[in-house]
Amino acid sequence: EVEETLRKNIKAQGKFLRVLAQAGKRGTSSRGSVLLHSSCFEALARFGYTLLTSSMDRLDFETAYKILLLTGSYYQIHEGNEGMPNKANKSLEGCFTEFLSGRMRRHPVFGLAKFWLH
């Protein structure tokens, strides 16, 4: 239901971007990053991916760029090596850090030449 609203409602999309920006400002540590519980991280990833798809459909590359920037401060820590990307930030023994912007970069909009030429 939330994904459908984000997909179709421009006002809801703007609200989501404002929430990302405000929460990032409030929750930043001295490093400028915000540690999220895995369920929160996955929800933001799902909503961000939905918004990226909507942006790509409308050729709205400015919104896609904003999402990439705003998700750069959010991260989660995975325990163990299962699912670890090749270039993961290995911060603790047996753990790795995944940034939300890294997840967003997998979206096809960032593979379009039009995005990078915008």
C-alpha distances in whole Angstrom, upper triangle without the diagonal:
4,5,5,6,9,10,11,12,15,15,12,14,17,16,14,18,20,18,19,23,23,22,24,27,27,27,29,32,36,34,32,29,26,26,23,22,21,17,17,18,16,13,14,15,12,11,14,14,11,13,17,16,15,18,20,19,20,23,22,24,25,21,21,24,23,20,23,25,23,22,26,26,24,25,25,28,28,31,33,33,31,28,30,30,34,34,32,34,35,36,37,39,36,33,32,29,26,25,22,23,25,22,21,24,23,21,23,23,25,28,28,31,30,28,31,33,31
4,5,5,6,9,10,10,13,13,9,11,14,12,11,14,16,14,15,19,20,19,21,24,24,23,26,29,32,31,28,26,23,23,20,20,19,15,14,15,14,10,11,13,10,8,11,12,9,11,14,14,13,16,18,18,19,21,20,22,22,18,18,21,20,17,20,22,19,18,22,23,20,22,22,25,26,29,31,32,29,27,29,29,32,32,30,31,33,33,34,37,35,31,29,27,24,22,19,20,22,19,18,21,21,19,21,21,23,26,26,30,28,26,29,31,29
4,5,5,6,9,10,12,13,10,10,14,13,11,14,17,16,16,19,20,20,21,24,25,24,26,29,32,31,28,25,23,23,20,20,19,16,15,15,13,10,11,11,8,6,9,9,6,8,11,11,10,13,15,15,16,19,18,19,20,16,16,19,18,15,18,20,18,17,21,22,20,21,22,25,25,28,30,30,28,25,27,26,30,29,28,29,32,32,34,36,34,30,28,26,22,21,17,19,20,17,15,19,18,16,18,18,20,22,23,26,25,23,26,28,26
4,5,5,6,8,11,13,10,11,15,15,13,16,18,18,18,22,23,22,24,27,28,27,29,33,36,34,31,29,27,27,24,24,22,19,19,19,17,14,14,15,11,10,12,12,8,10,13,11,10,13,15,14,15,18,18,20,21,17,17,21,20,18,21,23,21,21,24,25,23,25,25,29,29,32,34,34,31,29,30,30,33,33,31,33,35,36,38,40,37,34,32,30,26,25,21,22,23,20,18,21,21,18,19,19,22,24,24,27,25,24,27,29,27
4,5,5,6,9,10,7,8,12,11,11,14,16,15,17,19,21,20,22,25,26,26,28,31,34,33,30,28,26,26,23,24,23,20,18,19,18,14,14,16,13,10,12,13,10,10,13,13,11,13,16,15,15,18,17,20,20,16,17,20,19,17,20,22,20,20,24,25,23,25,26,29,30,33,35,35,33,30,32,31,35,34,33,34,36,36,38,40,38,35,33,30,27,25,21,22,24,21,19,22,22,19,21,20,23,25,25,28,26,24,27,29,26
4,6,6,7,9,6,5,9,10,8,11,13,13,14,16,18,18,20,22,23,23,25,29,32,30,27,25,23,24,21,22,21,19,17,17,16,13,12,13,11,7,9,10,7,6,10,10,8,10,13,13,13,16,14,16,16,13,13,17,15,13,16,18,17,16,20,21,20,22,23,27,28,31,33,33,31,28,29,28,32,31,30,31,33,34,36,38,36,33,30,27,24,22,18,18,21,18,16,19,19,16,18,17,19,22,22,25,23,21,24,26,23
4,6,8,11,9,8,12,13,11,13,16,17,17,19,21,21,22,25,27,27,28,31,34,33,29,27,26,26,24,25,23,21,19,19,17,15,14,14,12,9,10,10,6,6,9,8,5,9,11,10,11,13,13,15,16,13,13,17,16,14,17,20,18,18,22,23,22,24,25,29,29,33,34,34,32,29,30,29,32,31,30,32,34,35,37,39,37,34,31,29,25,23,19,19,21,19,16,19,18,15,16,15,18,20,20,23,21,19,23,24,22
4,6,9,8,8,12,13,13,15,17,18,19,21,23,23,25,27,28,29,30,34,37,35,32,30,28,29,27,28,27,24,22,22,21,18,17,18,15,13,14,14,10,9,12,11,8,10,13,11,11,14,13,16,17,14,15,19,18,17,20,22,21,21,25,26,25,27,29,32,33,36,38,38,35,32,34,32,35,35,34,35,38,39,41,43,41,38,35,32,29,27,23,23,25,22,19,22,22,18,19,18,21,23,22,25,22,21,25,26,23
4,5,5,6,9,10,11,13,15,15,17,19,20,21,23,25,26,27,29,32,35,34,30,29,27,29,26,27,27,24,22,22,21,18,17,18,16,13,14,15,12,10,13,13,10,12,15,13,12,16,14,17,17,14,16,19,17,16,20,21,20,20,24,25,24,27,28,32,33,37,39,39,37,34,35,34,37,35,34,36,38,39,41,43,42,38,35,32,29,27,23,23,25,23,20,23,23,20,21,19,22,25,24,26,24,22,25,26,23
4,5,5,6,9,10,11,13,14,16,17,19,20,21,23,25,26,27,31,33,32,29,28,26,28,26,28,27,25,23,23,22,19,17,19,17,14,14,15,13,10,12,13,10,10,14,13,11,14,11,14,14,11,13,16,14,14,18,19,18,19,22,24,23,26,28,32,33,37,39,39,37,34,35,33,36,35,34,35,38,38,40,43,42,38,35,32,29,26,22,22,24,23,20,22,23,20,21,18,21,23,22,24,22,20,23,24,21
4,5,5,6,9,10,11,12,14,15,16,18,20,21,22,24,26,30,32,31,28,27,25,27,25,27,27,25,22,23,22,19,17,19,18,14,15,17,15,12,15,16,13,13,17,17,15,17,14,17,15,13,16,18,15,15,19,20,18,19,23,23,23,26,28,32,34,37,40,40,38,35,36,35,37,36,35,35,38,38,40,43,42,38,36,32,29,26,23,23,26,24,21,24,25,22,24,21,23,26,25,27,25,22,25,26,23
4,5,5,6,9,10,10,12,14,15,16,18,20,21,22,24,28,30,30,26,25,23,24,22,24,23,21,18,19,19,16,14,16,15,11,12,14,12,10,13,15,12,13,17,16,15,18,15,17,16,13,15,17,15,14,18,19,16,17,21,22,21,23,25,29,30,34,36,37,35,32,33,32,35,34,32,33,36,35,37,40,39,35,33,29,26,24,20,20,23,22,19,22,23,20,22,20,22,25,25,27,25,23,26,27,24
4,5,5,6,9,10,11,13,14,15,17,19,20,21,23,26,29,28,24,23,21,23,21,23,23,21,18,18,18,15,13,14,13,10,10,12,10,7,10,12,9,10,13,14,13,15,12,14,13,9,11,14,11,10,14,15,13,14,18,19,18,21,23,27,29,32,35,35,33,30,31,29,32,31,30,30,33,33,35,38,37,33,31,27,24,21,18,17,20,19,16,19,20,17,19,17,19,22,21,24,21,19,22,23,20
4,5,5,6,9,10,11,12,14,15,17,18,20,21,25,27,27,23,22,21,23,22,24,24,23,19,19,20,17,15,16,16,12,12,15,13,10,13,15,12,12,16,16,15,16,13,14,12,9,12,13,11,11,14,15,13,15,18,19,19,22,24,28,30,34,36,36,35,32,32,31,34,32,31,31,34,34,36,39,38,34,32,28,25,22,19,18,22,20,17,20,22,19,21,19,20,23,23,25,22,20,22,23,20
4,5,5,6,9,10,10,12,14,15,16,18,20,23,26,26,22,21,19,22,20,22,22,21,17,18,19,16,13,16,16,12,12,15,14,12,15,17,15,15,18,19,18,19,16,17,15,12,15,16,13,12,16,16,13,15,18,18,18,21,23,27,29,33,35,36,35,32,32,31,34,32,31,31,34,33,35,38,37,33,31,27,25,22,18,19,22,21,18,21,23,21,23,21,22,26,26,28,26,23,25,27,23
4,5,5,6,9,10,10,12,14,15,16,18,22,24,24,20,19,17,19,17,19,19,17,14,14,15,12,10,12,12,9,9,12,11,9,12,14,13,13,17,18,17,19,16,16,15,11,13,14,11,10,13,14,11,12,15,15,15,18,20,23,25,29,32,32,31,28,28,28,30,29,27,27,30,30,32,35,34,30,27,24,21,18,15,15,19,17,15,18,20,18,20,19,20,23,24,26,24,21,23,25,23
4,5,5,6,9,10,11,13,14,15,17,20,23,22,18,17,16,18,17,20,20,19,16,15,16,14,11,13,14,10,9,13,12,10,11,15,13,13,16,18,17,17,14,14,12,9,10,11,8,7,11,10,8,10,13,14,14,17,20,23,26,29,32,32,31,28,28,27,29,27,26,26,29,28,31,34,33,29,27,23,20,17,14,14,17,17,14,17,19,17,20,17,18,22,22,24,22,19,21,23,20
4,5,5,6,8,10,11,12,14,16,19,22,21,18,17,16,19,18,20,21,20,17,17,19,16,13,16,17,13,13,16,16,13,15,18,17,16,19,21,20,20,17,17,14,12,14,14,10,10,14,12,9,12,15,14,15,18,21,25,27,31,34,34,33,31,30,30,32,30,28,28,31,30,32,35,35,31,28,25,22,19,16,16,20,20,17,20,22,21,23,21,22,25,25,27,25,22,24,25,22
4,5,5,6,8,10,10,12,14,17,20,20,17,16,14,16,15,17,18,17,13,14,16,13,11,14,15,12,12,16,16,14,16,19,18,18,21,23,22,23,19,19,17,14,16,16,12,11,14,13,10,11,14,13,13,16,18,22,25,28,31,32,31,29,29,28,31,29,27,26,29,28,30,33,32,29,26,23,21,18,15,16,19,19,17,20,22,21,24,22,23,26,27,29,27,24,26,28,25
4,6,5,6,9,10,10,12,15,18,17,14,13,11,13,13,15,16,16,12,12,14,12,9,11,13,11,10,13,14,12,14,17,17,16,19,22,21,21,18,18,16,13,13,13,10,9,11,10,6,7,10,10,9,13,15,19,22,25,28,29,28,26,25,25,27,25,23,23,25,24,27,30,29,26,23,19,17,14,11,12,16,15,14,17,19,18,21,20,20,23,24,26,25,21,23,25,23
4,6,5,6,9,10,11,15,17,16,12,12,12,15,15,18,19,19,15,15,17,16,12,15,17,14,13,16,17,15,16,20,19,18,21,23,22,22,19,18,15,13,14,13,10,10,12,9,6,9,11,10,11,14,18,21,24,27,30,31,31,28,27,27,29,26,24,24,26,25,28,31,31,27,25,21,19,15,13,13,17,17,16,18,21,20,23,21,21,24,25,27,25,22,23,25,22
4,5,5,6,9,10,14,16,17,13,13,12,15,15,18,20,19,16,16,19,17,14,17,19,16,15,19,20,18,19,23,22,21,24,26,25,25,22,21,19,16,18,17,13,13,15,13,10,12,13,12,12,16,19,22,25,28,31,32,32,30,29,29,31,29,27,26,28,26,29,32,32,28,26,22,21,18,16,17,20,20,19,21,24,24,27,25,24,28,29,30,29,25,26,29,26
4,5,5,6,8,12,15,15,12,11,9,11,11,14,16,16,12,13,16,14,12,15,17,15,14,18,19,18,19,23,22,22,25,27,26,27,23,23,20,18,18,18,15,14,15,14,10,11,12,10,10,13,15,19,22,25,28,29,29,27,27,27,29,27,24,23,25,24,25,29,29,25,23,20,18,15,14,15,19,19,18,21,23,23,26,25,24,28,29,31,30,26,27,30,28
4,6,5,6,10,12,12,8,8,7,10,11,14,16,17,13,13,16,15,12,15,17,16,14,18,20,18,19,22,23,21,24,27,26,26,23,22,19,17,17,16,13,12,13,11,8,8,9,7,7,11,14,17,20,24,27,27,28,26,25,24,27,24,22,20,23,21,23,27,27,23,21,17,16,13,12,13,16,17,16,18,21,21,25,23,22,26,27,29,28,25,25,28,26
4,6,6,9,11,12,8,9,9,13,14,17,20,20,17,16,20,19,16,18,21,19,18,21,23,21,22,25,25,24,27,29,29,28,25,23,21,19,20,18,15,15,16,13,10,12,12,9,11,14,17,20,24,27,30,31,31,29,28,28,30,27,25,23,25,23,25,29,29,26,24,20,19,16,16,16,19,20,20,22,25,25,28,26,25,29,30,31,30,27,27,29,27
4,6,9,12,13,10,10,9,12,13,16,19,19,16,16,20,19,16,19,22,20,19,23,24,23,24,27,27,26,29,32,31,31,28,26,24,22,22,21,18,17,19,16,13,14,15,11,12,15,17,20,23,26,29,31,31,30,29,29,31,28,26,24,26,23,25,29,29,26,24,21,20,18,17,18,21,22,22,24,27,27,30,29,28,32,33,34,34,30,30,33,31
4,6,10,11,8,8,6,8,10,13,16,17,13,14,17,17,15,17,20,19,18,22,23,22,23,27,27,26,29,32,31,31,28,27,25,22,22,21,18,17,18,16,13,13,13,9,9,12,14,16,20,22,26,27,28,27,25,26,28,26,23,21,22,20,22,25,26,22,21,17,17,15,15,16,19,20,20,22,25,26,29,28,27,31,32,34,33,30,30,33,31
4,7,7,5,5,5,9,11,14,17,19,16,15,19,19,16,18,22,21,19,22,25,23,24,27,28,27,29,32,32,31,28,26,24,22,22,21,18,17,17,15,12,12,11,8,9,11,14,16,20,22,25,26,28,26,25,25,27,24,21,19,21,18,20,24,25,21,19,16,16,14,14,15,18,19,20,22,24,25,29,28,26,30,31,33,32,29,29,31,30
4,5,5,6,7,9,12,15,18,20,17,17,21,21,19,21,24,24,22,25,28,26,27,30,31,30,32,35,35,34,31,29,27,26,25,23,21,20,20,17,15,15,13,10,11,12,14,15,19,21,24,26,27,26,24,25,26,23,21,18,19,16,18,22,23,20,18,15,16,15,16,17,19,21,22,23,26,27,31,30,28,32,34,35,35,31,31,34,32
4,5,8,10,12,15,19,21,23,21,20,24,25,22,23,27,27,25,28,30,29,29,33,34,32,34,37,37,36,33,31,28,27,27,25,22,22,21,18,17,17,15,12,13,14,16,17,21,23,26,27,29,28,26,26,27,24,21,18,19,16,18,22,24,21,20,17,18,17,18,19,21,23,24,25,28,29,33,32,30,33,35,36,36,32,31,34,33
4,6,9,11,14,18,20,22,20,18,22,23,21,21,25,25,23,25,28,27,27,30,32,30,31,35,35,34,31,28,26,25,24,22,20,20,18,16,15,15,12,9,11,12,14,15,19,21,24,24,26,25,23,22,23,20,18,15,16,14,16,20,22,19,17,14,15,13,16,16,18,20,21,22,24,26,29,29,26,29,32,33,33,29,28,31,30
4,7,10,13,17,19,21,18,17,20,21,18,19,23,22,20,23,25,24,24,27,28,27,29,32,32,30,28,25,23,22,21,19,17,17,16,13,12,12,10,6,9,11,14,16,19,22,25,25,27,25,23,23,24,21,19,16,18,16,19,22,24,20,18,15,15,12,14,14,16,18,19,20,23,24,27,26,24,28,29,30,31,27,26,29,28
4,7,10,13,15,17,15,13,17,18,15,16,20,19,18,20,23,22,22,25,27,25,27,30,30,29,27,25,23,21,20,19,17,15,14,12,11,10,8,4,6,7,10,12,16,19,21,22,23,22,20,20,21,19,16,14,16,14,16,20,21,17,15,11,12,9,11,12,14,15,16,18,20,22,25,25,23,26,28,30,30,26,26,29,28
4,6,10,12,14,11,10,14,15,13,14,18,17,16,19,21,21,21,24,26,25,27,30,30,30,27,25,23,21,20,19,17,15,15,14,11,10,9,6,5,6,8,11,15,17,21,22,23,21,20,20,22,20,17,15,17,15,17,20,21,17,15,12,11,10,10,12,14,15,16,18,21,22,25,25,24,27,29,31,31,27,27,30,29
4,7,9,12,10,9,12,14,13,14,17,18,17,19,22,22,22,25,27,26,28,31,32,31,29,27,26,24,22,22,20,17,17,16,14,12,11,8,6,5,6,8,11,14,17,19,20,19,18,19,21,19,16,14,15,13,14,18,17,14,13,10,10,9,10,13,14,15,17,19,20,22,26,26,25,28,30,32,33,29,29,32,31
4,6,8,6,6,9,10,10,11,14,15,15,17,19,20,21,23,25,25,27,29,30,30,28,26,26,23,22,22,20,17,17,17,14,12,12,10,7,6,5,8,11,14,17,19,19,18,17,19,22,20,17,16,17,15,16,19,18,15,14,11,10,10,10,13,14,14,16,18,20,21,25,25,24,27,30,32,32,29,29,33,31
4,6,5,6,9,10,11,12,14,16,16,18,20,21,22,24,26,27,28,30,32,32,30,29,28,25,24,24,23,20,20,20,18,15,16,14,10,9,7,8,10,12,16,18,18,17,17,19,22,21,18,17,18,17,17,19,18,14,14,12,12,12,12,16,16,15,17,20,21,22,26,27,26,29,31,34,34,31,32,35,34
4,5,5,6,9,10,10,12,14,15,16,18,20,21,22,24,25,26,28,30,30,29,28,28,25,23,24,22,19,19,20,18,15,16,15,11,9,6,8,8,11,14,16,15,14,15,16,20,20,16,17,17,17,17,19,17,14,13,11,10,11,11,15,15,13,16,18,18,20,23,25,24,27,29,32,33,29,30,34,33
4,5,5,6,9,10,11,12,14,15,17,18,20,21,23,24,26,27,29,30,28,28,27,24,23,24,23,19,20,21,18,15,18,17,13,12,10,12,12,14,17,19,17,16,18,19,23,23,20,20,21,20,21,22,20,17,17,15,13,14,12,16,17,14,16,20,19,20,24,25,25,27,30,33,33,30,31,35,33
4,5,5,6,8,10,11,12,14,15,16,18,20,21,22,24,26,27,28,26,25,25,21,20,21,20,16,17,18,15,13,15,14,10,10,9,12,14,16,20,21,20,18,19,20,24,23,20,20,21,20,21,24,22,18,17,15,13,13,11,14,16,14,15,18,19,19,23,23,23,26,28,31,31,28,29,33,31
4,6,5,6,9,10,10,12,14,15,16,18,20,21,22,24,26,26,24,23,23,20,18,19,18,14,15,16,13,10,12,12,8,7,7,10,11,15,18,18,17,16,16,17,20,19,16,17,18,18,19,21,20,16,14,12,10,9,7,11,12,10,12,15,15,16,20,21,20,23,26,28,28,25,26,30,29
4,5,5,6,9,10,10,12,14,15,16,18,20,21,23,24,25,24,23,23,20,18,20,19,15,16,17,15,12,15,15,11,10,9,12,12,16,18,18,17,14,16,16,20,20,17,18,20,20,21,23,21,18,16,14,11,11,9,12,13,10,11,15,14,15,18,19,20,22,25,28,28,25,26,30,29
4,5,5,6,8,10,11,12,14,15,17,18,20,21,23,24,22,22,22,19,18,19,18,14,16,18,15,12,15,15,12,12,12,15,16,19,22,22,20,18,19,20,24,23,21,22,23,23,24,26,24,21,19,17,14,14,11,14,15,12,12,16,16,16,19,20,21,23,25,28,28,25,27,30,28
4,5,5,6,8,10,10,12,14,15,16,18,20,21,22,20,19,19,15,14,16,14,11,12,14,11,9,12,12,9,11,11,15,16,20,22,23,21,19,19,19,23,22,19,20,22,22,24,26,25,21,19,16,13,11,8,11,13,10,10,14,15,14,18,18,18,21,23,26,25,22,24,27,25
4,6,5,6,9,10,10,12,14,15,16,18,20,20,19,18,18,15,13,15,14,10,11,14,12,9,12,13,10,11,11,14,15,19,21,21,19,16,17,16,20,19,17,18,21,21,23,25,23,20,17,15,11,10,7,9,10,7,7,11,11,11,14,15,15,18,20,23,23,20,22,25,24
4,6,5,6,9,10,11,13,14,15,17,19,20,19,19,19,16,14,17,16,12,14,16,15,12,15,16,14,14,14,17,18,21,23,23,21,18,19,19,22,22,20,22,24,25,26,28,26,23,20,18,15,14,10,12,13,10,9,13,12,11,14,15,16,19,21,24,24,21,23,26,25
4,5,5,6,9,10,11,12,14,15,17,18,16,17,17,13,13,15,14,10,13,15,13,11,15,16,14,15,16,20,20,24,26,26,24,21,22,22,25,24,23,24,26,27,28,31,29,25,23,20,17,15,11,13,15,12,10,14,14,12,15,15,17,19,21,24,23,20,23,25,23
4,5,5,6,9,10,10,12,14,15,16,14,14,14,11,9,11,11,7,9,12,10,9,12,14,12,14,15,19,20,24,26,25,24,21,21,20,23,22,21,22,25,25,27,30,28,24,22,19,15,13,9,10,12,9,7,11,12,10,13,12,13,16,18,21,20,17,19,22,20
4,5,5,6,9,10,10,12,14,15,14,14,15,12,10,12,13,9,10,14,13,11,14,16,15,16,17,20,20,24,25,24,23,19,20,19,22,21,20,22,25,26,28,30,28,25,22,19,16,14,10,10,12,9,6,10,9,7,10,10,12,14,15,19,18,16,18,21,20
4,5,5,6,9,10,11,13,14,13,14,15,12,11,14,14,11,13,16,15,14,17,19,17,19,20,23,23,27,28,28,26,22,23,22,25,25,24,26,28,29,31,33,31,28,25,23,19,17,14,14,15,12,10,13,13,10,12,12,14,16,17,20,19,17,20,22,21
4,5,5,6,9,10,11,12,10,11,12,8,8,11,11,8,11,14,13,12,16,18,17,19,21,24,25,29,30,30,28,25,25,24,27,26,25,26,29,30,32,35,33,29,26,24,20,18,14,13,16,13,10,13,13,11,12,11,13,16,16,19,18,15,18,20,18
4,5,5,6,9,10,10,9,9,10,8,6,9,10,8,9,13,13,12,15,18,17,18,20,24,24,28,30,28,27,23,24,22,24,23,23,24,28,29,31,34,32,29,25,23,19,17,13,12,14,12,8,10,11,7,9,7,9,12,12,15,14,12,15,17,15
4,5,5,6,9,10,10,11,13,11,9,12,14,11,13,16,16,16,18,21,20,21,23,26,26,30,31,30,28,24,25,23,26,25,25,27,30,31,34,36,34,31,27,25,21,19,16,15,16,14,11,12,12,8,8,7,11,13,12,16,15,13,16,18,17
4,5,5,6,9,8,10,12,10,9,13,14,12,14,17,17,17,20,22,22,23,25,28,29,33,34,33,31,27,28,26,29,28,28,30,33,34,36,39,37,33,30,28,24,22,18,17,19,17,13,15,15,11,12,10,13,15,14,17,16,14,17,19,17
4,5,5,6,5,7,8,6,6,10,11,10,12,15,15,16,18,21,21,23,25,28,29,33,35,33,32,28,28,26,28,27,27,29,32,33,36,38,37,33,30,27,24,21,18,16,18,16,13,14,15,11,11,8,11,14,12,15,13,11,14,16,13
4,5,5,6,7,10,9,8,11,13,12,13,16,17,17,19,23,22,24,26,29,30,33,34,33,31,27,28,25,27,26,27,29,32,33,36,38,37,34,30,28,24,22,19,17,18,16,13,13,13,10,8,6,9,11,9,12,10,9,13,14,13
4,6,8,10,13,12,11,14,16,15,17,20,20,20,23,26,25,27,29,32,32,36,37,35,33,30,30,28,30,30,30,32,35,37,39,41,40,36,33,31,27,25,22,20,21,19,16,17,16,12,11,9,13,14,12,15,12,12,16,17,15
4,5,8,11,10,11,14,15,15,17,19,20,21,23,26,26,28,30,33,34,38,39,38,36,32,33,31,33,32,32,34,37,38,41,43,42,38,35,32,29,26,23,21,23,21,18,18,19,15,14,11,14,16,13,15,12,12,16,16,14
4,6,9,9,9,12,14,14,15,18,19,20,22,25,25,27,30,33,34,37,39,37,35,32,32,29,31,30,30,32,36,37,40,42,41,37,34,31,28,25,22,20,21,20,17,16,17,14,12,9,12,13,10,12,9,8,12,12,10
4,6,6,7,9,10,11,13,15,16,17,19,22,23,25,28,31,32,36,38,36,35,31,31,29,31,29,29,31,34,35,38,41,40,36,33,30,26,23,20,18,20,19,15,16,17,14,13,10,12,14,12,13,10,9,12,13,10
4,5,5,6,9,10,11,12,14,15,17,20,21,23,26,29,31,34,36,34,33,30,29,26,28,26,27,28,32,33,36,38,37,34,30,27,24,21,18,16,18,17,14,13,15,12,12,8,9,12,10,11,8,6,9,10,7
4,5,5,6,9,10,11,12,14,16,19,20,23,26,29,31,35,36,35,34,31,30,28,29,27,27,28,32,32,35,38,38,34,30,27,24,21,18,15,18,18,15,15,17,15,15,11,12,15,13,14,11,9,11,11,8
4,5,5,6,9,10,10,12,14,17,18,20,23,27,29,32,34,33,32,29,28,26,28,26,26,27,30,31,34,37,36,32,29,25,22,19,16,14,17,16,13,14,16,13,14,11,12,15,14,16,14,11,13,15,12
4,5,5,6,9,10,11,13,16,16,19,21,25,26,30,31,30,29,26,25,23,25,23,23,24,28,28,31,34,33,30,26,23,20,16,14,11,14,13,9,10,12,10,11,8,8,12,12,13,12,9,11,13,11
4,5,5,6,9,10,11,14,16,18,21,24,26,30,31,30,30,26,25,23,24,22,22,23,27,27,30,33,33,29,25,22,19,16,14,11,13,14,10,10,13,12,13,10,9,13,12,13,12,9,10,12,10
4,5,5,6,8,10,12,14,17,20,24,26,29,31,31,30,27,26,24,26,23,23,23,27,27,30,33,32,29,25,22,19,15,13,11,14,14,11,12,15,14,16,13,12,16,16,17,16,12,13,15,13
4,5,5,6,9,11,12,14,17,21,23,26,28,28,27,24,23,21,23,21,21,21,25,25,28,31,30,26,23,19,16,13,10,8,11,11,8,10,13,11,14,12,11,15,16,18,17,13,15,17,15
4,6,6,7,10,11,13,16,19,21,25,27,25,25,22,21,19,20,18,18,18,22,22,25,28,28,24,21,17,14,11,9,6,9,9,7,7,11,10,13,11,9,13,15,16,16,12,13,16,14
4,6,5,8,10,13,17,20,22,26,28,27,27,24,23,21,22,19,19,19,22,22,25,28,28,25,21,18,15,11,10,7,11,12,10,11,14,14,16,14,13,16,17,18,18,14,14,17,15
4,5,7,8,12,15,19,21,25,27,27,27,24,23,22,24,21,20,19,23,22,25,28,28,24,21,17,15,11,9,8,12,13,10,12,15,15,18,16,15,19,20,21,21,17,18,20,18
4,6,6,8,12,15,18,21,24,23,23,20,19,18,20,18,16,16,19,19,22,25,24,21,18,14,11,8,5,5,9,9,8,10,13,13,16,15,14,18,20,22,21,18,18,21,20
4,6,8,12,15,17,21,23,22,23,20,18,17,19,16,14,14,17,17,20,23,23,19,16,12,10,7,6,5,8,10,9,10,14,15,18,17,15,18,20,22,22,18,18,21,20
4,7,10,13,16,20,22,22,23,21,19,18,20,17,15,14,17,16,19,22,22,18,16,12,11,7,8,8,11,12,12,14,17,18,21,20,19,22,24,25,26,22,22,25,24
4,7,11,14,17,20,20,21,19,17,17,20,17,15,14,16,15,17,21,20,17,14,10,9,6,6,8,10,11,11,14,16,17,21,20,19,22,24,26,27,23,23,26,25
4,7,10,13,16,16,17,15,14,14,17,15,12,11,13,12,14,17,17,13,10,7,5,4,6,8,9,10,12,14,15,17,21,21,20,23,25,27,28,24,25,28,27
4,7,10,13,14,14,13,12,14,16,15,12,11,12,11,12,15,14,10,8,6,5,7,8,11,11,11,14,16,17,19,23,23,22,25,27,30,31,27,28,31,30
4,7,10,11,12,12,11,13,15,14,11,10,10,9,9,11,10,7,6,5,6,9,11,14,13,13,17,18,19,21,25,26,24,27,30,32,33,30,30,34,33
4,6,8,9,9,8,11,14,14,10,10,10,10,10,11,9,5,5,6,7,11,13,16,14,14,17,19,18,21,25,26,25,27,30,32,34,31,31,35,35
4,7,8,10,10,13,15,16,12,12,10,11,9,9,6,4,7,9,11,14,17,19,18,17,21,22,22,25,28,30,28,30,33,36,37,34,34,38,38
4,6,9,8,12,14,15,12,13,10,12,10,9,5,5,8,11,13,16,19,21,19,18,22,23,22,25,28,31,29,30,34,36,38,35,35,39,39
4,6,5,9,10,12,10,11,10,12,11,10,6,7,7,11,12,16,18,20,17,17,21,21,20,23,26,29,27,28,31,34,36,33,33,37,37
4,5,9,11,14,12,14,13,15,14,13,10,10,10,12,13,16,18,20,17,16,20,20,19,22,24,27,26,26,30,33,35,32,32,36,37
4,6,9,12,10,13,13,15,16,15,12,11,10,11,10,14,15,17,14,13,16,17,15,18,21,23,22,23,26,29,31,29,29,33,33
4,6,8,6,9,9,12,13,13,10,9,7,9,9,12,14,16,12,12,16,16,15,18,21,23,22,22,26,28,30,28,28,31,32
4,5,5,9,10,13,15,16,14,12,9,10,9,11,13,14,10,11,14,13,12,16,18,21,18,19,23,25,27,25,24,28,29
4,6,9,10,14,16,16,14,13,11,12,11,14,16,16,12,13,17,15,14,18,20,22,20,20,23,25,28,25,24,28,30
4,7,9,12,15,16,15,13,10,10,10,12,14,14,10,13,15,13,14,17,19,21,18,19,22,24,26,24,23,26,27
4,6,9,11,13,12,10,6,7,7,9,12,13,10,12,15,14,14,18,20,22,20,21,24,26,28,25,24,28,29
4,6,9,11,11,9,6,5,7,9,13,13,11,13,16,16,17,20,23,24,22,23,26,28,30,27,26,29,30
4,6,7,8,6,4,6,9,12,16,17,14,16,20,19,20,23,26,28,25,26,30,31,33,30,29,33,34
4,7,9,6,6,7,10,12,16,17,16,18,21,21,22,25,28,29,27,29,32,33,35,32,31,35,35
4,6,5,7,9,12,15,18,20,19,20,23,24,25,28,31,32,30,32,35,37,38,35,34,38,38
4,6,8,11,15,18,21,23,21,22,26,26,26,30,33,34,32,33,37,39,41,38,37,40,41
4,7,11,14,17,20,22,20,21,24,25,24,28,31,33,31,32,35,37,39,36,36,40,40
4,7,10,13,16,19,17,17,21,21,22,25,28,30,28,29,33,35,37,33,33,37,37
4,7,10,13,15,13,14,17,18,18,21,25,26,24,26,29,31,33,30,29,33,33
4,7,10,12,10,12,15,15,16,19,23,24,22,24,27,29,30,27,27,30,30
4,7,9,7,8,11,12,13,16,19,20,18,20,24,26,27,24,24,28,27
4,5,5,7,9,10,12,14,18,18,16,19,22,24,25,21,21,25,24
4,5,5,6,9,10,12,16,16,15,17,20,22,23,19,20,24,23
4,5,5,6,9,10,14,13,12,15,17,19,20,16,16,20,19
4,5,5,7,10,13,14,11,14,17,19,20,17,17,21,21
4,5,6,8,11,13,12,14,17,19,20,17,18,22,22
4,5,6,9,10,9,12,14,17,17,14,15,19,18
4,5,8,8,6,9,12,14,15,12,13,16,16
4,6,9,7,8,12,15,16,14,15,18,19
4,6,6,8,10,13,14,12,14,17,17
4,5,5,7,11,12,10,12,15,15
4,5,5,9,9,7,10,12,12
4,5,8,9,6,8,11,11
4,6,9,8,8,11,13
4,5,5,7,9,10
4,5,5,6,9
4,6,5,6
4,6,5
4,6
4
